[in-house]
């Protein structure tokens, strides 16, 4: 299977660096272990992997090549945010039953043998405690887990006020998975070759300054006052400046400055595959919760491969620069650099 990674890299226009090649070799070994066990189910499942490193080093690319080319029918890829939305909904149905967490995991995964858990990160203490229970249930079921993250296991839930509560789960991760670092010298997102966008998300634009002329040049007609609409999201109203077919237009303060959650963003992403977010400020000038919601929104839309246009008053590096910003702001910046800034 290692040849598969080499071939995929060549087709994408680059050669594997040493860190990527080492990770690819370990993924290839796992693939052989999984497919070699299709007829034999005795004994423990193959040991999974926790692949981590800085943004843009190829973690997601490597694991996606592994996942897409692995001839294993009972496998599933899911983003961190998506998994927790599904889990909370299923858990709510079982919460009065004994072993509610185990029942919810069983309902979600069925006979899944390989779970690919993309963008593993934990900042919320409540999610952290539940994640420990979920992981314990996964491993007890014999599910092989592959996870990607920007953090080593010991760096999860980094807030010192809460970190100690997550230490048992960190020990569980380190005992159950091989930890593989991918931290080569090249940022492949920044250094990507010129040419057409490789994703729908990358066909969006970062418009600065966001004048009506620049908007229209990008094919975006500024909304009129009578286009404002209230959207029902989980029983709450969220204000959109415009809704046009599959496109929704929001103002930063009305969307990220309100008490919207990642689950709200996922619900909206179910309905709209093209977004405009206008009025992006310097994140250092806004409150931390609003900045974190913005980072979560970019995560969701990038994972859904939705088209995102951002209208801002300052260049991207300035808008996302400064102090007291979300811990994942480098990932957010890396993803937004995929957007076209030429208009």
C-alpha positions in Angstrom: 0.0 0.0 0.0 3.0 2.3 0.4 3.2 2.6 -3.4 -0.3 4.0 -3.3 0.8 7.0 -1.3 3.8 7.6 -3.5 1.6 7.4 -6.6 -1.1 9.7 -5.1 1.6 12.3 -4.1 3.0 12.2 -7.6 -0.4 12.8 -9.1 -0.9 15.7 -6.7 2.4 17.2 -7.9 4.7 16.6 -4.9 6.9 13.9 -3.4 6.5 12.6 0.1 8.9 14.1 2.7 10.5 11.9 5.3 7.8 12.5 7.9 5.0 11.7 5.5 6.8 8.6 4.2 7.1 7.3 7.8 3.5 7.9 8.5 2.5 6.4 5.2 4.5 3.3 6.0 2.7 2.9 9.4 -0.7 3.5 7.7 0.1 0.9 5.0 0.9 -1.6 7.8 -2.4 -0.9 9.5 -4.2 -1.4 6.1 -2.5 -4.8 5.7 -3.5 -5.8 9.2 -7.1 -4.8 8.7 -7.6 -6.4 5.3 -5.7 -9.5 6.3 -8.2 -10.1 9.1 -11.3 -10.1 6.9 -11.7 -13.8 7.4 -10.3 -14.2 10.9 -11.9 -12.3 13.7 -10.3 -13.9 16.7 -7.8 -12.0 18.8 -7.5 -8.2 19.5 -8.2 -5.7 16.7 -5.3 -4.0 14.9 -3.8 -1.1 16.9 -5.0 2.3 15.7 -3.1 5.5 15.0 -3.1 9.0 16.3 -1.6 11.2 13.6 -0.7 14.8 14.7 1.4 17.8 13.6 1.2 21.4 12.5 -1.3 22.6 9.9 -0.5 22.0 6.3 1.9 19.0 6.7 -0.3 16.5 5.1 -2.0 14.6 8.0 -5.5 14.7 6.5 -4.2 14.0 3.0 -2.3 10.9 4.2 -5.2 9.5 6.2 -7.7 10.3 3.4 -5.6 8.4 0.9 -5.5 5.5 3.4 -9.2 5.6 4.0 -10.3 6.0 0.4 -8.1 3.2 -1.0 -8.6 0.7 1.8 -10.8 -2.1 0.6 -12.7 -2.5 3.9 -16.5 -2.2 3.7 -17.2 -1.6 7.4 -15.4 1.7 7.8 -16.5 5.3 8.5 -14.9 8.8 8.3 -16.4 11.5 10.5 -15.4 14.9 11.6 -15.1 15.7 15.3 -18.0 18.2 15.2 -20.3 15.9 13.1 -19.7 13.0 15.4 -20.6 14.9 18.5 -23.8 16.3 16.9 -24.9 12.8 16.1 -23.7 11.4 19.4 -25.7 13.9 21.5 -28.8 13.3 19.5 -28.6 9.5 19.9 -27.4 9.7 23.5 -30.5 11.8 24.4 -32.7 8.9 23.4 -30.9 6.5 25.7 -30.0 8.8 28.6 -32.4 7.2 31.0 -31.1 3.7 30.2 -28.2 1.9 31.8 -25.1 2.1 29.7 -26.5 5.0 27.7 -23.1 5.9 26.2 -22.4 2.3 25.1 -25.9 2.1 23.6 -25.4 5.4 21.7 -22.0 4.3 20.3 -23.4 1.0 19.3 -26.3 2.6 17.4 -24.0 5.1 15.7 -21.3 2.6 14.6 -23.0 -0.7 14.3 -20.4 -3.2 13.1 -17.9 -0.6 12.0 -14.4 -2.0 12.2 -12.5 1.2 11.3 -13.4 4.7 12.5 -11.5 7.6 11.0 -11.9 10.5 13.4 -10.7 13.7 11.6 -9.7 16.9 13.3 -9.6 15.6 16.9 -9.5 18.5 19.3 -11.0 19.1 22.7 -11.4 22.5 24.3 -14.8 22.2 26.0 -14.6 20.4 29.5 -18.1 18.9 29.0 -17.2 17.4 25.7 -13.9 16.2 27.2 -15.6 14.2 29.9 -18.0 12.6 27.4 -15.2 11.9 25.0 -13.4 9.8 27.6 -16.5 7.6 27.9 -17.0 7.4 24.1 -13.4 6.3 23.5 -13.6 3.7 26.2 -16.8 2.3 24.5 -15.1 2.4 21.1 -12.1 0.4 22.3 -14.2 -2.0 24.3 -16.1 -2.8 21.1 -12.9 -3.6 19.2 -13.2 -0.7 16.8 -9.8 0.4 15.3 -9.5 4.2 15.5 -7.4 6.5 13.3 -7.4 10.1 14.4 -5.8 13.3 13.1 -5.1 16.3 15.2 -3.0 19.5 15.5 -2.1 18.4 19.1 -0.3 15.5 20.6 -2.6 13.6 23.1 -1.0 15.4 26.0 -1.8 18.8 24.4 -5.6 18.1 24.3 -7.8 20.3 26.6 -4.8 22.5 27.2 -6.6 24.9 29.6 -4.7 24.3 32.9 -8.0 24.8 34.9 -9.5 21.7 33.3 -6.5 19.7 31.8 -6.2 17.4 34.8 -9.7 16.1 34.2 -8.7 14.8 30.8 -5.5 13.1 31.8 -7.2 9.6 32.2 -8.4 9.9 28.6 -5.0 11.0 27.4 -3.5 7.9 29.0 -6.2 5.8 27.3 -5.3 7.3 23.9 -1.6 6.8 24.4 -2.2 3.2 25.6 -4.5 2.3 22.7 -3.0 4.1 19.7 0.4 4.5 18.1 1.2 8.2 18.1 2.7 9.4 14.8 4.0 12.9 14.3 3.9 14.5 10.8 5.9 17.7 11.1 7.9 18.1 7.9 9.4 21.5 7.0 6.9 22.4 4.3 3.4 23.8 4.7 1.7 22.2 1.7 -1.4 24.5 1.9 0.8 27.6 1.6 3.0 26.1 -1.0 0.3 24.5 -3.1 0.9 24.9 -6.9 -0.9 27.6 -8.7 -3.9 26.7 -10.9 -7.5 25.7 -10.3 -8.8 25.2 -6.8 -8.6 21.7 -5.5 -11.9 22.0 -3.5 -15.2 23.8 -3.6 -14.2 25.6 -0.4 -11.1 26.9 -2.2 -13.3 28.5 -4.9 -14.5 31.0 -2.3 -13.1 34.5 -2.0 -11.6 36.8 0.7 -12.7 40.2 -0.3 -10.9 43.2 1.2 -12.0 45.9 1.1 -15.6 44.6 0.6 -16.9 47.4 -1.5 -20.0 46.9 -3.6 -17.8 47.1 -6.7 -15.6 44.3 -5.5 -18.5 42.3 -4.5 -20.2 42.6 -7.9 -16.8 41.8 -9.6 -16.9 38.5 -7.6 -20.4 37.8 -8.7 -22.0 38.8 -5.4 -24.9 41.3 -5.4 -25.0 43.1 -2.0 -28.2 42.3 -0.2 -31.0 44.8 0.2 -32.7 45.6 3.5 -35.9 43.7 2.5 -33.9 40.5 2.0 -33.3 40.0 5.7 -34.8 36.7 7.0 -35.1 34.9 10.3 -34.0 31.3 10.0 -35.1 28.7 12.5 -32.2 26.7 13.8 -33.0 24.3 16.6 -36.0 26.3 17.7 -34.0 29.6 17.8 -34.0 32.5 15.3 -30.8 33.3 13.4 -30.8 36.4 11.2 -29.6 36.2 7.7 -29.0 39.2 5.5 -30.2 37.3 2.4 -31.1 33.8 1.3 -30.8 33.1 -2.4 -31.2 29.5 -3.6 -28.4 27.6 -1.9 -26.5 30.7 -0.8 -26.9 32.3 2.6 -25.5 35.7 3.6 -24.6 36.5 7.2 -23.1 39.4 9.1 -20.2 38.4 11.4 -21.7 40.0 14.5 -25.2 38.6 14.0 -23.9 35.1 13.5 -20.7 34.7 15.5 -21.5 37.4 18.1 -24.7 35.6 19.0 -25.0 32.5 21.1 -24.7 30.2 18.1 -23.2 26.7 18.5 -21.2 24.4 16.3 -24.3 22.3 16.0 -26.2 25.4 14.7 -23.5 25.8 12.0 -23.8 22.1 11.1 -27.6 22.5 10.8 -27.3 25.5 8.6 -24.6 23.7 6.5 -27.2 21.0 5.8 -29.3 23.6 4.1 -26.8 25.9 2.4 -23.7 25.0 0.5 -22.6 28.6 -0.4 -22.0 31.2 2.3 -21.1 34.9 2.5 -19.9 36.2 5.9 -19.6 40.0 5.9 -18.1 42.4 8.4 -15.2 40.2 9.6 -13.3 42.4 12.1 -9.8 42.0 13.5 -10.5 39.0 15.7 -8.3 40.4 18.4 -10.7 43.3 18.8 -13.7 41.1 19.4 -14.5 38.8 22.3 -12.9 35.4 22.5 -16.3 33.5 22.2 -17.0 35.3 18.9 -13.6 34.5 17.6 -14.0 30.8 18.6 -17.3 30.6 16.9 -15.8 32.0 13.7 -13.0 29.3 13.9 -15.6 26.6 14.4 -17.6 27.9 11.5 -14.6 27.7 9.2 -14.0 24.2 10.4 -17.5 23.1 9.6 -17.6 24.7 6.1 -14.1 23.4 5.2 -15.1 19.9 6.2 -18.4 20.2 4.3 -16.5 21.6 1.3 -19.0 24.5 1.1 -18.1 27.6 -0.8 -17.3 30.5 1.6 -16.9 34.2 0.7 -15.6 36.5 3.5 -16.0 40.2 3.3 -13.5 42.0 5.5 -12.1 45.5 6.2 -8.5 44.3 6.8 -6.2 41.8 5.0 -6.4 38.2 6.2 -3.2 38.1 8.2 -4.2 41.2 10.1 -7.8 40.0 10.7 -6.5 36.8 12.3 -3.5 38.3 14.0 -3.0 39.5 17.5 -3.3 38.1 21.0 -6.0 36.2 23.0 -7.2 34.3 19.9 -8.5 30.7 19.8 -5.9 28.0 20.1 -6.8 26.7 16.7 -6.4 30.0 14.9 -3.4 28.7 12.9 -5.6 26.0 11.4 -8.2 28.6 10.6 -5.7 30.9 8.9 -4.3 28.0 6.9 -7.7 27.1 5.7 -8.7 30.7 4.8 -5.5 31.0 2.8 -7.1 28.6 0.3 -9.6 31.3 -0.6 -9.0 33.5 -3.6 -7.8 37.0 -2.6 -7.1 38.3 -6.1 -10.4 40.1 -6.9 
